[in-house]
């Protein structure tokens, strides 16, 4: 859960920016978007396989194999 304490004489914009950074780092918005609709188990498996494949390709590119 993202909690931000607003300090004395701190502008709202600065506290809001800190809150947005915490929410982004914890991945709350991506989780909400992912759970917005039901995902069939087969679709979930395909998504995870694609993500794994993407990680492997990225690692190979870093080692300049591909």
Buried (B, 14 or more C-beta within 10 A) or exposed (E): EEEBEEEEEEEEEEBEEBBEEBBEEEEEEEEEEEEEEEEEEEEEEEEEEEEEEEEEEEEEEEEEEE
